[in-house]
Amino acid sequence: MMVILPGEGVSTTFYKDTAKAIQVATKLNLWVVIPSFKSKKCTDTCKSPSNCSTLKQIVDNLIGKAVDQGYSGSTQEFETYVAGHSLGGVCADNLVMHMLQTKTVYKALVLMGSYVAE
């Protein structure tokens, strides 16, 4: 499973081609989910690694919806790739750091036109 967090104000539809290209390029049977945010920015759900439980819940809910639609892969964090574009990359990094505080790790962090805090 790959979760792509969109940049601030960027519609999730702009990531569909990227998601498809990643699925084609990988040898994995990779499902990709792209959450949308009411405020059009993920930072409202994950301002820092210590304040990221809302985004974690959103990701967990998306994985649950994928399972309901036939996803049969692992639902464990260590099998999930977290990606982010622009400000979504900051949220992705915060989420990954949040999970490290709980001794749970994601498979990988992918940043696209973004940066990490440390």
N, C-alpha and C positions, 0 to 999 in steps of 0.2 A: 504494500500500500504506500502511495505517496500522497502527502498532503501539500498542496501549493497554496501559500498565503499570498494574496494579491497585494500589490502596491496601493497606497492611499488613493482613493478616488478612481481606481482602475476597475472596470467591469470584469467580472469573472469570464465573460465570453472571450476576452482578449487572450486568455490562457489556454483555450481549447486546442489550438494548433500546436502549441508547445507541449501540452500534455500528450497529444497523439504522437508527436515526434519522439518523445521520451519513451512511450510505450513501444513504438516500432523499433527504436534503437536498442532497447534492452532485450536480453535473452530471457527475462523474467516474465511471468504472467502478472503484469503490474496493473493494479487498479489505481486510478488517480482521482482524488477528490479536491475540490476547490471551494472553500467556504466563502460565503458572502457575509458582509457585515452591514447592519442597518446604517451605521454612521459612515460607511465607506472607508473605514480605517480600523485595522486590527489593534492598534494601540489602546483603544478603549477597553479591550479585553485582556491585554497583556502589556502593562506599562514597564515592567521590570521582571527579572527572574523570580523575585520574591512575591510578585503580584500577577500570577499567570494562571490561576486555577480556572478562571472563566474560559480562557482559550483552550485549556486542556479538556474541559468539559465539551466544548464545541467539537474538538477533534474526536473525542470518544463517541459523541453522538453521530458524527459523520461515518465513522467506522461501523457503528451499529446499523446505520441505514444501508451501508454497502453490503453488510451481511444479510440484511433483509432482502436485498436485490440479487443475492446469489454469490457474493464474495465468499470464497471458501478458504482464503489464505489465513495467515495468522492475524489475530487481533491484538497481539502483544506489541508493546512499544518497541521492543528491540527488533522488530521486523518492519517497522514503519520509517519511511524516509520523510523528513520534514524539509520543505523547500520554501523559499520566500523571495519575492521580487521587491526591490526598492524598500519601502518601509515595511512591507511584509517580511522581508529578510530580517529586519530588526526584531520583529515579533517572533519569527522562527527561531532566531538565536536565543531570545529570552525564554521561549518555551523549552528549548533543549537544555538551557542552563537551569531552568526551574526543575526539570525532570532529574537532572544530575543531583540536585539537592535532596531528592527522594530516593536516590540510588537506583534510578531507572534510566535506561539510556535508549535513545532512538538509534536506528541503523546508521543514519547519516544526516548531516545538515548540508543543504544545498542552497547557496546564495547566488542570486542573479541580480547584478547591479545593486549590491547592498554592501553592508559592512557589519562587523560585530563590535560590541562595546569593549571587549577586552581581548 
